Amino acid sequence: MKQLTAISDARVLVTGAASGIGWLLSERLARLGAEVILWDINQTTLKESQEKLTREGLKAHAYHCDLSDKVSIIEAGKRTRQEVGGVDIVINNAGIVAGKEFLDLSDEDIEKTFSINTLALFRVTKVWLESMEEQGHGHIVTIASAGGITGTAKLVDYCSSKFAAVGFDESLRVELKRRNSPVKTTVICPYYIDTGMFEGVKTRFPRLLPILRPNDVVEKTINAIRKNKPRVIMPWLVYTSWMAKLMPVSIHDALMSYLGINKSMDEFKGRSKEAVNERS
């Protein structure tokens, strides 16, 4: 019988947990009996999120953490370990998107995208992986993107960072298997999600490439964690991206254009400036 990852009574760390998919995951996991640990940069929203859960008698802890800063990650890890203890599941969810054409991206835009979307994966996982192996179980979850499989116009920095996220998960997975580690990994690669992060994006064929409903993504993610599924891609059409890469480049690019993917960001607005800037 296949071993499952327990949710009830597990300590689950979620980065970018105060809003968007991070908040929905945290809330759902808490209702399933998990003790959730919320990391986020927005202290006001973070406190409100924790209080909402604890008022309902759910177990939640909150720690301010700037996922773009290595020192902040290390310090949040120390505080969490001292006050809560070890963790069973880490969900690397925090992410940002600039939504600009390549020549409009500043060096700061690019560096921040990679700091949060890519380097934070390494830094957060390093904080917890060794102790997971010592306790004999653990699960590292990477919230990547369909943009980590196929590149898209106006998302050069974002897609590059998510390609790296997919590579991070794959390489870590095979390395852990090679040394018989008890720690499992899961990577989640959704198409655009209707959380506000990609406000304004369009899809040409909504039946084939729908803008995903947040709760559907949350449920599939939790189901994947429970069943130790190594990879989840949403919707099903994105699976064909790998086959499309076997085609001549000109045909591949024409197909992506026909599907409307390379124009999907033309009306992108993103979140308001008042919103926190770490999201999934």
C-alpha atoms as a printed R data frame, in Angstrom:
    type eleno elety resid chain resno       x      y       z
1   ATOM     1    CA   MET     A     1   0.000  0.000   0.000
2   ATOM     2    CA   LYS     A     2   1.351  3.411  -0.969
3   ATOM     3    CA   GLN     A     3   2.476  5.534   1.971
4   ATOM     4    CA   LEU     A     4   0.477  8.734   2.464
5   ATOM     5    CA   THR     A     5   1.472 12.108   3.913
6   ATOM     6    CA   ALA     A     6  -0.662 12.935   6.945
7   ATOM     7    CA   ILE     A     7  -2.288 16.371   7.070
8   ATOM     8    CA   SER     A     8  -4.073 16.211  10.416
9   ATOM     9    CA   ASP     A     9  -1.713 17.158  13.266
10  ATOM    10    CA   ALA     A    10   1.106 17.919  10.806
11  ATOM    11    CA   ARG     A    11   3.055 21.144  11.140
12  ATOM    12    CA   VAL     A    12   2.852 22.861   7.761
13  ATOM    13    CA   LEU     A    13   4.901 25.905   6.805
14  ATOM    14    CA   VAL     A    14   3.498 28.043   3.978
15  ATOM    15    CA   THR     A    15   5.448 30.934   2.469
16  ATOM    16    CA   GLY     A    16   3.531 33.891   1.072
17  ATOM    17    CA   ALA     A    17   0.731 32.702   3.330
18  ATOM    18    CA   ALA     A    18  -1.173 35.904   4.079
19  ATOM    19    CA   SER     A    19  -3.145 36.087   0.828
20  ATOM    20    CA   GLY     A    20  -3.797 34.476  -2.536
21  ATOM    21    CA   ILE     A    21  -3.215 30.744  -2.914
22  ATOM    22    CA   GLY     A    22  -0.930 30.799   0.132
23  ATOM    23    CA   TRP     A    23  -3.767 31.968   2.363
24  ATOM    24    CA   LEU     A    24  -6.300 29.564   0.858
25  ATOM    25    CA   LEU     A    25  -3.891 26.660   1.351
26  ATOM    26    CA   SER     A    26  -3.198 27.714   4.933
27  ATOM    27    CA   GLU     A    27  -6.877 28.064   5.793
28  ATOM    28    CA   ARG     A    28  -7.830 24.740   4.218
29  ATOM    29    CA   LEU     A    29  -4.938 22.877   5.861
30  ATOM    30    CA   ALA     A    30  -5.815 24.349   9.265
31  ATOM    31    CA   ARG     A    31  -9.422 23.192   8.866
32  ATOM    32    CA   LEU     A    32  -8.100 19.716   8.076
33  ATOM    33    CA   GLY     A    33  -6.330 19.660  11.436
34  ATOM    34    CA   ALA     A    34  -2.862 20.881  10.514
35  ATOM    35    CA   GLU     A    35  -0.877 23.299  12.649
36  ATOM    36    CA   VAL     A    36  -0.046 25.983  10.092
37  ATOM    37    CA   ILE     A    37   2.953 28.312  10.179
38  ATOM    38    CA   LEU     A    38   2.429 31.428   8.094
39  ATOM    39    CA   TRP     A    39   5.424 33.282   6.607
40  ATOM    40    CA   ASP     A    40   4.808 36.528   4.740
41  ATOM    41    CA   ILE     A    41   6.293 39.983   4.206
42  ATOM    42    CA   ASN     A    42   3.081 41.912   4.886
43  ATOM    43    CA   GLN     A    43   2.887 42.113   8.671
44  ATOM    44    CA   THR     A    44  -0.621 43.599   8.818
45  ATOM    45    CA   THR     A    45  -2.235 40.986   6.583
46  ATOM    46    CA   LEU     A    46  -0.152 38.278   8.236
47  ATOM    47    CA   LYS     A    47  -1.470 39.153  11.699
48  ATOM    48    CA   GLU     A    48  -5.056 39.349  10.414
49  ATOM    49    CA   SER     A    49  -4.698 35.935   8.774
50  ATOM    50    CA   GLN     A    50  -3.386 34.321  11.946
51  ATOM    51    CA   GLU     A    51  -6.089 35.928  14.090
52  ATOM    52    CA   LYS     A    52  -8.823 34.756  11.733
53  ATOM    53    CA   LEU     A    53  -7.682 31.160  12.185
54  ATOM    54    CA   THR     A    54  -7.078 31.279  15.936
55  ATOM    55    CA   ARG     A    55 -10.472 32.901  16.572
56  ATOM    56    CA   GLU     A    56 -11.993 29.741  15.134
57  ATOM    57    CA   GLY     A    57  -9.903 27.553  17.421
58  ATOM    58    CA   LEU     A    58  -7.501 26.522  14.660
59  ATOM    59    CA   LYS     A    59  -3.760 26.199  15.209
60  ATOM    60    CA   ALA     A    60  -1.750 28.938  13.478
61  ATOM    61    CA   HIS     A    61   1.523 30.794  13.996
62  ATOM    62    CA   ALA     A    62   2.730 33.810  12.047
63  ATOM    63    CA   TYR     A    63   6.251 35.070  11.327
64  ATOM    64    CA   HIS     A    64   7.296 38.064   9.300
65  ATOM    65    CA   CYS     A    65   9.677 36.967   6.545
66  ATOM    66    CA   ASP     A    66  11.008 38.752   3.472
67  ATOM    67    CA   LEU     A    67  11.482 35.851   1.060
68  ATOM    68    CA   SER     A    68  13.817 37.962  -1.076
69  ATOM    69    CA   ASP     A    69  16.307 38.214   1.789
70  ATOM    70    CA   LYS     A    70  18.486 35.301   2.926
71  ATOM    71    CA   VAL     A    71  18.996 36.660   6.442
72  ATOM    72    CA   SER     A    72  15.251 37.146   6.934
73  ATOM    73    CA   ILE     A    73  14.622 33.524   5.933
74  ATOM    74    CA   ILE     A    74  17.267 32.216   8.322
75  ATOM    75    CA   GLU     A    75  15.940 34.348  11.184
76  ATOM    76    CA   ALA     A    76  12.338 33.297  10.546
77  ATOM    77    CA   GLY     A    77  13.524 29.697  10.563
78  ATOM    78    CA   LYS     A    78  15.257 30.147  13.916
79  ATOM    79    CA   ARG     A    79  12.216 31.791  15.503
80  ATOM    80    CA   THR     A    80   9.892 29.128  14.150
81  ATOM    81    CA   ARG     A    81  12.093 26.291  15.397
82  ATOM    82    CA   GLN     A    82  12.477 27.853  18.857
83  ATOM    83    CA   GLU     A    83   8.792 28.694  19.355
84  ATOM    84    CA   VAL     A    84   6.973 25.966  17.412
85  ATOM    85    CA   GLY     A    85   9.491 23.214  16.672
86  ATOM    86    CA   GLY     A    86  10.231 21.267  13.520
87  ATOM    87    CA   VAL     A    87   7.933 21.085  10.509
88  ATOM    88    CA   ASP     A    88   6.536 18.150   8.568
89  ATOM    89    CA   ILE     A    89   5.566 19.877   5.314
90  ATOM    90    CA   VAL     A    90   7.039 22.966   3.652
91  ATOM    91    CA   ILE     A    91   5.022 24.651   0.908
92  ATOM    92    CA   ASN     A    92   7.254 27.018  -1.055
93  ATOM    93    CA   ASN     A    93   4.448 29.181  -2.376
94  ATOM    94    CA   ALA     A    94   5.640 32.815  -2.354
95  ATOM    95    CA   GLY     A    95   6.143 34.374  -5.765
96  ATOM    96    CA   ILE     A    96   5.921 37.633  -7.691
97  ATOM    97    CA   VAL     A    97   5.338 38.707 -11.284
98  ATOM    98    CA   ALA     A    98   6.399 41.962 -12.968
99  ATOM    99    CA   GLY     A    99   4.497 41.403 -16.229
100 ATOM   100    CA   LYS     A   100   6.788 43.615 -18.324
101 ATOM   101    CA   GLU     A   101   8.482 43.161 -21.665
102 ATOM   102    CA   PHE     A   102  12.132 42.182 -21.351
103 ATOM   103    CA   LEU     A   103  13.596 45.587 -22.234
104 ATOM   104    CA   ASP     A   104  11.304 47.268 -19.693
105 ATOM   105    CA   LEU     A   105  12.545 45.095 -16.842
106 ATOM   106    CA   SER     A   106  14.980 46.808 -14.496
107 ATOM   107    CA   ASP     A   107  17.848 44.904 -12.931
108 ATOM   108    CA   GLU     A   108  15.963 45.231  -9.648
109 ATOM   109    CA   ASP     A   109  12.851 43.648 -11.198
110 ATOM   110    CA   ILE     A   110  14.850 40.663 -12.438
111 ATOM   111    CA   GLU     A   111  16.821 40.179  -9.239
112 ATOM   112    CA   LYS     A   112  13.709 40.365  -7.059
113 ATOM   113    CA   THR     A   113  11.853 37.868  -9.248
114 ATOM   114    CA   PHE     A   114  14.673 35.357  -8.939
115 ATOM   115    CA   SER     A   115  15.231 36.051  -5.239
116 ATOM   116    CA   ILE     A   116  11.624 35.213  -4.367
117 ATOM   117    CA   ASN     A   117  10.617 32.746  -7.077
118 ATOM   118    CA   THR     A   118  13.851 30.747  -7.197
119 ATOM   119    CA   LEU     A   119  16.492 31.434  -4.547
120 ATOM   120    CA   ALA     A   120  13.918 31.329  -1.744
121 ATOM   121    CA   LEU     A   121  13.210 27.707  -2.696
122 ATOM   122    CA   PHE     A   122  16.814 26.805  -1.936
123 ATOM   123    CA   ARG     A   123  17.015 28.920   1.200
124 ATOM   124    CA   VAL     A   124  13.759 27.811   2.815
125 ATOM   125    CA   THR     A   125  14.353 24.156   1.967
126 ATOM   126    CA   LYS     A   126  17.882 24.311   3.405
127 ATOM   127    CA   VAL     A   127  16.478 25.558   6.701
128 ATOM   128    CA   TRP     A   128  14.272 22.465   7.109
129 ATOM   129    CA   LEU     A   129  15.518 19.549   5.017
130 ATOM   130    CA   GLU     A   130  18.155 18.203   7.405
131 ATOM   131    CA   SER     A   131  15.783 18.135  10.372
132 ATOM   132    CA   MET     A   132  13.120 16.453   8.229
133 ATOM   133    CA   GLU     A   133  15.564 13.679   7.417
134 ATOM   134    CA   GLU     A   134  16.515 13.354  11.085
135 ATOM   135    CA   GLN     A   135  12.867 12.982  12.125
136 ATOM   136    CA   GLY     A   136  12.364 10.351   9.420
137 ATOM   137    CA   HIS     A   137   9.722 12.093   7.321
138 ATOM   138    CA   GLY     A   138   8.968 15.320   5.506
139 ATOM   139    CA   HIS     A   139   7.512 16.796   2.355
140 ATOM   140    CA   ILE     A   140   8.809 19.696   0.242
141 ATOM   141    CA   VAL     A   141   6.180 21.262  -2.014
142 ATOM   142    CA   THR     A   142   7.118 23.687  -4.784
143 ATOM   143    CA   ILE     A   143   4.400 25.895  -6.248
144 ATOM   144    CA   ALA     A   144   5.816 26.474  -9.725
145 ATOM   145    CA   SER     A   145   3.783 27.289 -12.843
146 ATOM   146    CA   ALA     A   146   2.824 26.166 -16.317
147 ATOM   147    CA   GLY     A   147   5.163 29.046 -17.169
148 ATOM   148    CA   GLY     A   148   7.934 26.794 -15.889
149 ATOM   149    CA   ILE     A   149   7.240 24.451 -18.809
150 ATOM   150    CA   THR     A   150   6.536 26.853 -21.680
151 ATOM   151    CA   GLY     A   151   7.858 30.392 -22.025
152 ATOM   152    CA   THR     A   152   5.480 33.277 -22.591
153 ATOM   153    CA   ALA     A   153   5.861 36.810 -23.928
154 ATOM   154    CA   LYS     A   154   5.996 39.524 -21.220
155 ATOM   155    CA   LEU     A   155   7.004 36.873 -18.682
156 ATOM   156    CA   VAL     A   156  10.678 36.354 -19.536
157 ATOM   157    CA   ASP     A   157  11.855 36.827 -15.954
158 ATOM   158    CA   TYR     A   158   8.868 35.013 -14.420
159 ATOM   159    CA   CYS     A   159   9.009 31.998 -16.740
160 ATOM   160    CA   SER     A   160  12.780 31.745 -16.340
161 ATOM   161    CA   SER     A   161  12.408 31.711 -12.563
162 ATOM   162    CA   LYS     A   162   9.681 29.054 -12.774
163 ATOM   163    CA   PHE     A   163  11.723 26.918 -15.197
164 ATOM   164    CA   ALA     A   164  14.330 26.998 -12.439
165 ATOM   165    CA   ALA     A   165  11.672 26.049  -9.864
166 ATOM   166    CA   VAL     A   166  10.690 22.979 -11.900
167 ATOM   167    CA   GLY     A   167  14.354 22.060 -12.256
168 ATOM   168    CA   PHE     A   168  14.882 22.556  -8.533
169 ATOM   169    CA   ASP     A   169  12.110 20.118  -7.690
170 ATOM   170    CA   GLU     A   170  13.175 17.515 -10.258
171 ATOM   171    CA   SER     A   171  16.834 17.540  -9.280
172 ATOM   172    CA   LEU     A   172  16.053 17.524  -5.556
173 ATOM   173    CA   ARG     A   173  13.608 14.646  -6.038
174 ATOM   174    CA   VAL     A   174  16.123 12.373  -7.781
175 ATOM   175    CA   GLU     A   175  18.881 13.310  -5.333
176 ATOM   176    CA   LEU     A   176  16.702 12.439  -2.347
177 ATOM   177    CA   LYS     A   177  15.706  9.140  -3.955
178 ATOM   178    CA   ARG     A   178  19.338  8.295  -4.676
179 ATOM   179    CA   ARG     A   179  20.264  8.488  -1.020
180 ATOM   180    CA   ASN     A   180  17.043  6.853   0.195
181 ATOM   181    CA   SER     A   181  15.847  9.975   1.980
182 ATOM   182    CA   PRO     A   182  12.437  9.752   3.696
183 ATOM   183    CA   VAL     A   183  11.565 13.242   2.417
184 ATOM   184    CA   LYS     A   184   9.066 13.465  -0.463
185 ATOM   185    CA   THR     A   185   8.681 16.250  -3.024
186 ATOM   186    CA   THR     A   186   5.782 17.610  -5.061
187 ATOM   187    CA   VAL     A   187   5.787 20.300  -7.750
188 ATOM   188    CA   ILE     A   188   2.578 22.088  -8.753
189 ATOM   189    CA   CYS     A   189   2.423 23.669 -12.223
190 ATOM   190    CA   PRO     A   190  -0.868 25.538 -12.725
191 ATOM   191    CA   TYR     A   191  -1.905 27.774 -15.603
192 ATOM   192    CA   TYR     A   192  -3.094 31.265 -14.623
193 ATOM   193    CA   ILE     A   193  -5.087 31.273 -11.379
194 ATOM   194    CA   ASP     A   194  -7.872 33.757 -10.669
195 ATOM   195    CA   THR     A   195  -6.380 35.195  -7.476
196 ATOM   196    CA   GLY     A   196  -5.635 38.745  -8.689
197 ATOM   197    CA   MET     A   197  -1.918 38.173  -9.170
198 ATOM   198    CA   PHE     A   198  -2.518 37.856 -12.913
199 ATOM   199    CA   GLU     A   199  -5.426 40.271 -13.101
200 ATOM   200    CA   GLY     A   200  -6.213 41.095 -16.733
201 ATOM   201    CA   VAL     A   201  -4.774 37.976 -18.384
202 ATOM   202    CA   LYS     A   202  -6.871 36.426 -21.146
203 ATOM   203    CA   THR     A   203  -7.306 32.939 -22.536
204 ATOM   204    CA   ARG     A   204  -8.328 32.351 -26.143
205 ATOM   205    CA   PHE     A   205  -9.835 28.910 -25.546
206 ATOM   206    CA   PRO     A   206 -11.312 28.839 -22.016
207 ATOM   207    CA   ARG     A   207 -12.502 25.250 -22.355
208 ATOM   208    CA   LEU     A   208  -8.991 24.040 -23.188
209 ATOM   209    CA   LEU     A   209  -6.970 26.544 -21.150
210 ATOM   210    CA   PRO     A   210  -9.266 27.914 -18.450
211 ATOM   211    CA   ILE     A   211  -8.227 30.536 -15.935
212 ATOM   212    CA   LEU     A   212  -8.142 28.245 -12.908
213 ATOM   213    CA   ARG     A   213 -10.383 28.612  -9.881
214 ATOM   214    CA   PRO     A   214  -8.305 29.056  -6.704
215 ATOM   215    CA   ASN     A   215 -10.194 26.475  -4.642
216 ATOM   216    CA   ASP     A   216  -9.704 23.832  -7.344
217 ATOM   217    CA   VAL     A   217  -5.951 24.446  -7.277
218 ATOM   218    CA   VAL     A   218  -5.917 24.237  -3.472
219 ATOM   219    CA   GLU     A   219  -7.810 20.941  -3.379
220 ATOM   220    CA   LYS     A   220  -5.629 19.344  -6.063
221 ATOM   221    CA   THR     A   221  -2.494 20.548  -4.294
222 ATOM   222    CA   ILE     A   222  -3.560 19.095  -0.939
223 ATOM   223    CA   ASN     A   223  -4.616 15.848  -2.601
224 ATOM   224    CA   ALA     A   224  -1.182 15.631  -4.255
225 ATOM   225    CA   ILE     A   225   0.567 16.168  -0.922
226 ATOM   226    CA   ARG     A   226  -1.527 13.478   0.754
227 ATOM   227    CA   LYS     A   227  -0.864 10.947  -2.002
228 ATOM   228    CA   ASN     A   228   2.818 11.910  -2.431
229 ATOM   229    CA   LYS     A   229   2.236 12.686  -6.090
230 ATOM   230    CA   PRO     A   230   5.523 14.039  -7.474
231 ATOM   231    CA   ARG     A   231   3.956 16.384 -10.018
232 ATOM   232    CA   VAL     A   232   0.610 18.061 -10.752
233 ATOM   233    CA   ILE     A   233  -0.034 20.076 -13.914
234 ATOM   234    CA   MET     A   234  -3.234 22.053 -14.481
235 ATOM   235    CA   PRO     A   235  -5.151 21.956 -16.810
236 ATOM   236    CA   TRP     A   236  -4.482 18.729 -18.724
237 ATOM   237    CA   LEU     A   237  -3.587 20.529 -21.989
238 ATOM   238    CA   VAL     A   238  -0.376 21.833 -20.429
239 ATOM   239    CA   TYR     A   239   0.948 18.251 -20.398
240 ATOM   240    CA   THR     A   240   1.199 18.464 -24.188
241 ATOM   241    CA   SER     A   241   3.786 21.244 -23.888
242 ATOM   242    CA   TRP     A   242   6.555 18.659 -23.640
243 ATOM   243    CA   MET     A   243   5.411 16.955 -26.838
244 ATOM   244    CA   ALA     A   244   5.175 20.327 -28.571
245 ATOM   245    CA   LYS     A   245   8.855 20.909 -27.818
246 ATOM   246    CA   LEU     A   246   9.705 17.916 -30.032
247 ATOM   247    CA   MET     A   247   8.304 19.845 -33.004
248 ATOM   248    CA   PRO     A   248  10.409 22.238 -35.100
249 ATOM   249    CA   VAL     A   249  10.690 25.545 -33.265
250 ATOM   250    CA   SER     A   250   8.699 27.416 -35.898
251 ATOM   251    CA   ILE     A   251   5.757 25.012 -35.515
252 ATOM   252    CA   HIS     A   252   5.987 25.081 -31.724
253 ATOM   253    CA   ASP     A   253   5.907 28.891 -31.694
254 ATOM   254    CA   ALA     A   254   3.021 28.987 -34.177
255 ATOM   255    CA   LEU     A   255   1.038 26.595 -31.977
256 ATOM   256    CA   MET     A   256   1.634 28.717 -28.874
257 ATOM   257    CA   SER     A   257   0.487 31.772 -30.814
258 ATOM   258    CA   TYR     A   258  -2.617 29.978 -32.125
259 ATOM   259    CA   LEU     A   259  -3.575 28.975 -28.590
260 ATOM   260    CA   GLY     A   260  -3.266 32.618 -27.603
261 ATOM   261    CA   ILE     A   261  -0.575 31.983 -24.994
262 ATOM   262    CA   ASN     A   262   1.809 34.629 -26.316
263 ATOM   263    CA   LYS     A   263  -0.946 37.261 -26.184
264 ATOM   264    CA   SER     A   264  -2.346 36.197 -22.823
265 ATOM   265    CA   MET     A   265  -0.467 38.985 -20.994
266 ATOM   266    CA   ASP     A   266  -1.458 41.810 -23.370
267 ATOM   267    CA   GLU     A   267  -4.045 43.247 -20.937
268 ATOM   268    CA   PHE     A   268  -2.226 42.293 -17.744
269 ATOM   269    CA   LYS     A   269  -2.821 44.596 -14.774
270 ATOM   270    CA   GLY     A   270  -1.726 42.527 -11.776
271 ATOM   271    CA   ARG     A   271  -2.441 43.393  -8.188
272 ATOM   272    CA   SER     A   272  -2.906 46.942  -6.963
273 ATOM   273    CA   LYS     A   273   0.093 48.670  -5.395
274 ATOM   274    CA   GLU     A   274  -1.631 48.430  -2.038
275 ATOM   275    CA   ALA     A   275  -1.578 44.648  -2.184
276 ATOM   276    CA   VAL     A   276   1.332 42.716  -0.743
277 ATOM   277    CA   ASN     A   277   3.954 41.825  -3.323
278 ATOM   278    CA   GLU     A   278   4.597 38.199  -2.467
279 ATOM   279    CA   ARG     A   279   2.145 35.840  -4.062
280 ATOM   280    CA   SER     A   280   1.887 32.429  -5.609
